[in-house]
Amino acid sequence: MFNLTPMVKNILIINIGIFLIGSLLKLDLSHLFGVHYIFSSGFFIFQYVTYMWLHASFMHVLSNMFAVLIFGPMLERVWGSKKFLIFYLITGIGAGLLYGVADTIEKNNLSNAKEQFVDNPNPEDFYIYIHNYNRGYDMVKLGDFADQYYEHADDLSYTSQAVSIVNRMYEDMVNIPMVGASGAVFGILMAFGMLFPNTQLILLFPPIPIKAKYLVFFYGAYELYSEINRSGTDNVAHLAHLSGMLIAFVLLKYWARNGRDFY
C-alpha cells in the first residue's frame, strides 16, 4: 500500500521502537531526554536532539509517524536519503531550539510572577496567577479555594496554602519536558507543500480533496491561532510546530538558491 523509502522506514522504526520499549518497560524517557526549561535542573544540551525521537502517547507517535509515512517518501525520492535525513534533523533540532528560546522567555515571566506573589501573597494575585499559568490543574478546585481565600484573606493558613499551590504549579510547569517529532513533521509538511503545491490530497476527516498548498496554509494558520489563543489546559507545543515550518521554508529557499542538486 505504501511505497516506503529507506530513510522514512528507518525513522518509523526508530520512533515506534523507542515508544514501544519505553511503554513495555515503563520507562520515563522524557525525564532525561525531553527538552526541559534551560534553567531547570533537568536540562541537558543533548535534549535538543533526543526529544524528537520520543512521544508522550500512542496517538502522539501514531499521528506523527503517519504524516512521515504519507509525505516523507516523495521528498526522499527527490532529495535522496542523505539529504532527507539532514532536512529532518535540521528542522527537528531547529524547532527544539527556537521553542527553547520562547519557552525560556515564558518561564522567566512565570518565575517573576511566582516571586512577586510569594513576596506579597494576596487573593487577587493568586486568582490572576492560577488563571494565567494553569496547565492541567483542576480549575474548579482551584477556583473554590480562591473564593475561600478571598473570604479569609487575613487567615495565615490560607496564605500559606496559596503560596504552596503557586510554588507547586511553578515547579510542575518548569519541569514539563517537550517531546515529539512534530517540529520535523511540520517541516516535512511545509516542504511537501512547497515542492508539490498542486498535488491533490484527500483529507481523512472530512474525506474531501484539497491541494497540498492549502493544507499547509490551513495547518500553519491553525497552529498560529492555537498559540495566540492558548488555553490553560493546552500542553501542545504549537511554537515548535510553527518553528519547524519556518525552518523548512528558510532551508528550502537556501537550497534552491545555492544547491545545484535541488529540485
C-alpha positions in Angstrom: 0.0 0.0 0.0 2.8 2.4 0.9 6.0 2.6 -1.1 8.4 3.1 1.7 11.8 4.7 1.1 14.8 3.7 3.2 15.2 6.7 5.5 11.5 7.1 6.1 11.4 3.4 7.0 14.3 3.9 9.5 12.7 6.9 11.0 9.4 5.0 11.5 11.3 2.0 13.1 13.3 4.2 15.5 10.4 6.3 16.7 7.9 3.4 17.1 10.6 1.2 18.6 11.6 3.7 21.2 7.9 4.3 22.1 7.2 0.6 22.4 10.3 -0.1 24.5 9.5 2.8 26.9 5.9 1.7 27.2 6.7 -2.0 27.8 9.4 -1.4 30.3 7.5 1.6 31.8 10.5 3.9 31.4 10.0 7.7 31.7 12.5 8.5 29.0 11.1 12.1 28.6 12.5 13.0 32.1 16.1 12.7 30.8 15.7 13.0 27.0 12.9 15.5 26.6 13.6 19.3 26.2 13.5 21.0 29.6 13.5 24.6 30.6 17.1 25.8 30.2 17.4 26.8 33.9 15.8 23.6 35.1 17.9 21.1 36.9 16.8 18.5 34.4 18.1 20.4 31.4 20.9 19.0 29.2 22.0 20.4 25.8 21.7 16.9 24.1 17.9 17.1 24.7 17.5 19.3 21.6 18.5 16.2 19.6 16.9 13.4 21.6 13.5 15.0 22.2 12.4 14.4 18.6 12.6 10.6 19.0 10.2 10.4 21.9 6.5 10.7 22.1 4.0 11.2 25.0 1.3 8.8 23.9 0.3 6.2 21.4 -1.8 8.7 19.5 1.1 11.2 19.5 3.6 8.8 17.9 0.8 7.4 15.5 -0.1 10.8 14.2 3.5 12.0 13.7 4.6 8.8 12.0 1.6 8.7 9.8 2.5 12.1 8.5 6.1 11.0 7.9 4.7 7.9 6.1 2.4 9.9 3.8 4.6 12.9 3.0 8.2 11.7 3.6 8.7 9.2 0.7 8.2 11.7 -2.1 10.6 14.2 -0.5 13.2 11.4 -0.1 12.9 10.4 -3.7 13.5 14.0 -4.8 16.5 14.7 -2.4 17.9 11.2 -1.7 18.1 9.6 1.7 21.1 11.6 3.0 19.6 15.0 2.2 16.2 14.0 3.5 17.8 12.9 6.8 19.7 16.2 7.0 16.4 18.1 6.4 14.6 16.0 9.1 17.3 16.6 11.7 17.8 20.3 10.9 14.0 21.1 11.2 13.6 18.9 14.3 16.6 20.3 16.2 16.0 23.8 15.0 12.3 23.7 16.1 13.5 22.5 19.5 16.0 25.3 19.8 13.5 28.0 18.8 10.9 26.6 21.1 13.6 26.6 23.9 14.1 30.4 23.3 10.4 31.1 23.5 10.0 28.7 26.5 12.8 30.4 28.4 11.1 33.8 28.0 7.8 32.4 29.1 9.3 30.6 32.0 11.2 33.6 33.1 7.9 35.5 33.2 6.4 32.7 35.2 9.3 32.8 37.6 8.9 36.6 38.1 5.2 36.2 38.7 5.8 33.5 41.2 8.4 35.5 43.1 6.1 38.6 43.2 3.3 36.5 44.6 5.5 34.8 47.2 6.8 38.2 48.3 3.4 39.7 48.6 0.7 36.9 48.7 -2.9 38.1 48.4 -6.2 36.7 47.0 -6.3 39.0 43.9 -2.8 38.0 42.6 -3.5 34.3 43.4 -6.6 34.4 41.2 -4.6 36.0 38.4 -1.7 33.5 38.7 -3.9 30.4 38.6 -5.7 31.7 35.5 -2.6 32.8 33.7 -0.3 29.9 34.4 -2.5 26.9 34.9 -1.5 23.8 32.9 -3.6 20.8 33.6 -4.8 21.6 37.1 -8.4 21.3 38.2 -9.6 24.8 37.9 -12.9 24.1 39.7 -10.9 23.1 42.9 -8.5 26.0 42.5 -11.4 28.4 41.9 -13.2 27.1 45.0 -10.0 27.7 47.0 -9.5 31.1 45.6 -13.1 32.0 46.7 -12.3 30.8 50.2 -9.0 32.7 50.2 -11.0 35.9 49.4 -13.2 35.3 52.3 -10.3 34.5 54.7 -7.7 36.9 53.3 -6.3 37.6 56.8 -6.0 33.9 57.7 -2.3 32.9 57.6 -3.2 29.3 56.9 -4.9 30.2 53.7 -2.0 32.4 52.7 0.4 29.6 53.4 -1.6 27.2 51.3 -1.9 29.6 48.5 1.9 30.1 48.4 2.3 26.3 48.5 0.0 25.9 45.5 1.8 28.6 43.5 5.2 27.1 44.2 3.9 23.6 43.2 2.4 25.0 40.0 5.7 26.7 39.2 7.8 23.6 39.8 5.4 21.4 37.7 5.5 23.9 34.9 9.2 24.3 34.7 9.8 20.6 34.8 7.4 19.6 31.9 9.6 18.3 29.1 8.8 18.8 25.5 8.9 15.6 23.3 7.8 14.6 19.8 8.8 14.7 16.2 6.2 17.4 15.4 8.8 20.1 14.6 10.3 17.9 11.9 6.9 16.6 10.8 5.6 20.1 10.2 8.9 20.8 8.4 8.1 17.9 6.1 4.6 19.2 5.6 5.9 22.6 4.6 8.5 21.1 2.2 5.8 19.0 0.6 3.6 22.0 0.1 6.4 24.0 -1.4 7.7 21.3 -3.8 4.3 19.8 -4.7 1.8 22.7 -4.1 -0.9 21.5 -6.5 -0.8 17.8 -5.5 -4.3 16.7 -4.7 -4.7 15.1 -1.3 -7.7 13.5 0.4 -8.4 14.5 4.0 -9.4 11.8 6.4 -12.0 13.9 8.2 -13.9 15.0 6.2 -12.9 12.9 3.2 -12.6 15.8 0.7 -9.9 16.7 -1.8 -7.5 19.5 -1.1 -4.4 20.8 -2.7 -1.1 20.5 -0.7 -0.5 24.2 -0.6 -3.9 24.9 1.0 -3.4 22.1 3.5 -0.1 23.7 4.6 -1.7 27.1 4.9 -4.5 25.6 7.0 -2.2 23.9 9.4 0.0 26.9 9.7 -2.9 29.2 10.4 -4.4 26.8 12.9 -1.1 26.5 14.8 -0.7 30.2 14.9 -4.3 30.7 16.1 -3.8 28.0 18.8 -0.6 29.6 20.1 -2.1 33.0 20.3 -5.3 31.7 21.9 -3.7 29.1 24.1 -5.9 27.8 26.9 -4.7 26.8 30.3 -5.1 23.1 29.6 -3.3 23.2 26.2 0.1 21.5 26.5 0.8 21.2 22.8 4.0 22.9 21.7 2.4 25.0 18.9 5.6 27.1 18.7 7.7 24.1 17.9 5.3 23.2 15.0 5.5 26.7 13.6 9.3 26.7 14.1 9.6 23.5 12.1 7.6 25.1 9.2 9.7 28.3 9.4 13.0 26.5 9.3 11.8 24.3 6.5 10.8 27.4 4.5 14.2 29.1 5.0 16.1 25.9 4.3 14.3 25.2 1.1 14.8 28.7 -0.1 18.5 28.5 0.7 18.9 25.1 -1.1 17.0 26.5 -4.1 19.4 29.4 -4.4 22.7 27.7 -3.6 22.3 24.0 -4.4 22.5 22.6 -7.9 21.0 19.3 -6.9 17.8 20.8 -5.6 14.5 20.0 -7.3 
